Amino acid sequence: MTTFGYFLASEEFTPTQLLEQARRAADAGFTRLAISDHFHPWNDAQGNSPFVWSMIGALSQAVNLPVITLVTCPTVRLHPSVTAQAAATSSVLLDGRFTLGVGTGEALNEHIHGDRWPRFAERADMLEEAIEVMRKLFTGDLVSHQGTHYTVENARLYTVPDTPPLIHVSGFGPRAAELAGRVGDGLVVMSPDHEVIDAFREAGGAGKPVVGGVKVCWGEDRDQAVDTVHRLWPTEHLPGELCQVLSTPAHFEQAAELVTRRQIAENVTCGDDVEEHIAAIRAYVDAGFDEVYVGQIGPDNRAFFENYREKVLPALA
């Protein structure tokens, strides 16, 4: 059975706003939370980027819901040993209800130390080794590791959960889906892409959960909602690998000039038509997703939570 969570966009909201949204999500009937892990927002209009591990600590005290990162890159900006410590502590705070969603990352967040930004094949190798390192550390044993990309010397996590956190791997194409099926505990994919899901299952992901999310903009004025999405999240509609290789919010703003308002209107659920919102989410249910996270774009989320509590979530249940 598919469960429905709320997506906390750390690029768009302050820490206080994210905590308030988490409380409203719980009251509205969402049963889990996802949160993005970014150093930069995609553009200056979004305007935020709180540290995800601080936010998860705060969430653990604010609500009683499972949390997943969508997604963390444990390979460049943070060494996998540091990410493992953060994930283990998060899981302890959440009484084991934490899942670490990981991916190969974006230059936007990972280039900040001046490191060379590798091509996808190398980043995938780095991610696979990082997962190996983190799983060793989650045991609480003393770990030394000398690999192709990472060295760990006499490291031990003293604060670990009773059960290691699940690691779900992001896959936006067949190669990444194969990696997720082979080494992940689940797949993260942000669209109901049957090709990616099939590749994941064929590579060893059969029986493992598929997790994804969708952004919407609930509002009485559909045109105004489209304008809000076009201002804040045009980057969601950039093609190919641009989102992985562009390195600054300014670059994304330049590229997003190619995204038209019409593209937004045709591809994002905007307005207050309940059936449109239900249909957008049901596409994920029909594709076999186990968890679907819905995020509201824009500052006005009161009507979103009210209508999802009263109309959308009951219809999906």
N, C-alpha and C positions, 0 to 999 in steps of 0.2 A: 504494500500500500504506500502511495506517495505521501510524504509529509511536507508541510509548507512552512518555510522560515522567512524571516525578514532580513534584507541585505542592508548593512550599515556601510554607507559610502564615506570612508574617511577622507576622501579627496574633497568632498563638498561641505562637510559639516564640522563644527567645533566639537571638542570632547563632550562638553555639556549637552549639546544638541544630540549627539549620538546616544548618550545615556538616556535622555528623555525619550528618544525614539525606541530604544530597547524596551523601556517600561511600557510604552504605548503598544508596541508589538505584542508583548506578553498579554496585555489586557485585551487586545483584539483577537487573540486566538492563534497567533503564530506560535509554533512549538519549538523553534530553534532560531539561531542567529548566525549570520555570516558577516565577516568584516574584511574589508580590503586592507592590504599591507603595502603602503606607498611611502616613499620619501618625498616625492613631489606630486602635486595634482597634475592632471592631464593638461590643464590650462589655468590661467590666472583667474578666470571667472569662477572656477570652483573654489579656489582660495584656501584650502586646508590640507593638512597632512599630519595628523597626530601620530605618535609612535604606537604601533599596534599592540605591543606587549603591555604598555601602560594601560591602554584601553581595555584589553582583555582582563587585566587585574581588576579594573573598576567594574566591568560588566559582571564579573563573578560575584561581586557584592551587591549589585543593583537588581539583578534578576536571577531567576532559577531556570535558565535555559541552556541547552548545549550550544557551543560556539565552534565555528570552523573559520579558518583563514582562507580567503579566496582572492589571490593566493599569495603565499610567501615564497620568496626566492632565497634559498639557503646556500647560495654558491659564491656570491661576489661581495655584496655590501656587508653581509654578516657571514662569518665562517660557520660551517655546519655545526661545530661544537657549541658555539654560542647560541645558535638557533635551537639546538637540542635542549640546552639548559632553559631557554625561554619557554619552549613548548612543554617541557616536563613540569615546570613550575605552574604554567597555565592549567595543565591537566589536574594537578593537585588542587589548585584553587577551585576548579570546576568539578571536583569530585569525580574525575575520570570522564567528564562530558566534553572533552576538547578533542577536535580533529585538526590535524595539521594538513592543510591544503598547500601543495607546493607546485612550482613551475620553473621554467628556465629563465623567466624574468624579462624585464625590459630595460634597455639602456637608460631610459628616463630616470629610473631609480638606482640602477646598479653602477653607473659610470662615475659616481661622485668622488671616488678616491683616485680617479685618474687611471684606473685599470683599463687595459685593452678590452673591447667588447667582442667576445668570440662569436664565431658563426654558430648556427643552431646545432650542428652535429657535435661540436665541442661542448656547448652548453648542456646538451643532453647527457653527454658522458660525465660532466661535472655534477649534474643533478643525481645521476645514478650513484656515483660515489658518495655524494653528500648524504643520500638516503641510507647507504650502508653505514656510514659513520654515525649518523644519528641513532639508528637502531641499536648499534653496539652500545652507545652511551645510555640509551633508555633502560638498559638492563641494570644500571647502577654499578656495574663492574668497572674495574680499572681498565682503561683502554689506551692502547698505543696503536697507531695506524700510519703506515707509510704508503701512500698511494700515488697515482699519477698526478692528482691535482691538490691533495690535502695531506698535511701531516698533523697527527695528534700524538702528543707525548705525555704519558702518565696522567691521563685525564679521567676523572670520575665524577659523576653526578650523584650527590648525596641526597638530593630531594627529587624523588621520582615517584610517579603514581604506581599503584598496584599493578595496573595493566598498561603497557606502553601505548601512547597515543597512536591512533590510526593515521596513516599517511596516504592522502588522496593526491593523485598526480594530475595536473592539468594537461589536456590534450586538445589542440586546435587543428590537428591534421593527423593523417595516418601514422606517421613516424612517432609522434608524441603519444598517440593512442596506444601504439605497440609497447612503448616504454611503460605507460601506465598499467597496461595489462600484465606486463612481465614483473614489475617491481612494486607497483602500488597496491594499496588496500582498496582503492576505488578510483573512479575517474571523475575529473571536473571538466565539464564542457559547457560553454555559455550559450549554446543554441541547440535545438533538437536535431542534431546532425546525425542521421542514421549511419552514414559511412564511418564516422569517427567511432560511434558506439559499437558498431559491428567489428571494427578493427580492434578495439579494446577487448571485446569478448573473445575474439579469435586468438588473441595473444596471451590468454590466461586470465582475462577478466570476467569470465562466466561466473555468475553468482555473486560478484562483487558489486557494491553500490555505484550508481551513476548520479552525480550531483551537478546541478546547474542553477543558473539564475537569469532573471529578466528584469529590466528596468522599465517602469511605466511612469506616466505623469497624470495622476487623477486631478481633474479640475472641471468646473462647470463650463468654462469657456474653452472649447477645444482648440481654437486658434491660438489663444494665449498659452495653452499647455504646449502646443507645438513650438511656439517661440521660446518657451522656457527650456525645452530639450535642445533646441538648436543653439541656444546660447551656452548652455552648461555642458552638454554631452555630445557634441557633433563628432568627437573623436571615436565614439563607438562604431562609426560607420566608415572609417578609413579602411581601404582595402589592403589585402596581402599582409606583408610583414612590417608595415610602417610602424605599427604600435610597438614592435620589438626593437626597432633600430633608431628611431628618432630620440634625441637625447635631452631636450629641454621643453618646458611648456611652450616657449616661444615657437619652437619648430612645429609643435602640434597645432598651435593656433594658425600658423601659416598653411599647414596641410589641410586644416579643417575648413579653410575658405572654399575648398572644392566640394564640401558637403552642402547640398542644397536643402532649403526648407522643405521642399517636396519630398526629398528622400526621408526626412524625419517623419513627415506626415504619413508616408506609406509604410514605414517600417517600425514605428514605435507606437504603442498603445497610449493614446492621449485622449483626455476628456472623461466624461462620467457615464459612458455607456457600459453598464454592468456586464452585458453579454460579451462585449469586446474584451474586457479584462479577463473574464472567465475563459474565453477561447484562447487568449494568448498563453495562459498558464496551462490549459488543458493540452496544448500541443506538446508540452514537456511530459505530461502524464502519459499521453498516448505513445510517446517515444520510449517509454520505459524508465523514466527518471524515478529515483527513489526519494530524492530531496530536491525541492525547488525553492529558491530564495527570490523574493520579490522586493525590489527597491523602488521607493518613490523619489522621483526627481523634483527638485525645487523645494523652497522653504515652507510651503503650505501642505502639511501632512495630516492635519486634523481630520479633514474630510476623507482622506485616503483610509486612515485607520478605522473611522466610523463605518464606512461603506464596505470595507473588507470584512469587518467583524460581523456586520448585519446581513450582507448580501453575497459577497464573492466567496469567502471561505466556506460558508455553509453549503453553497451550491457545489463546490468542488468536493466537499466531504461526502 
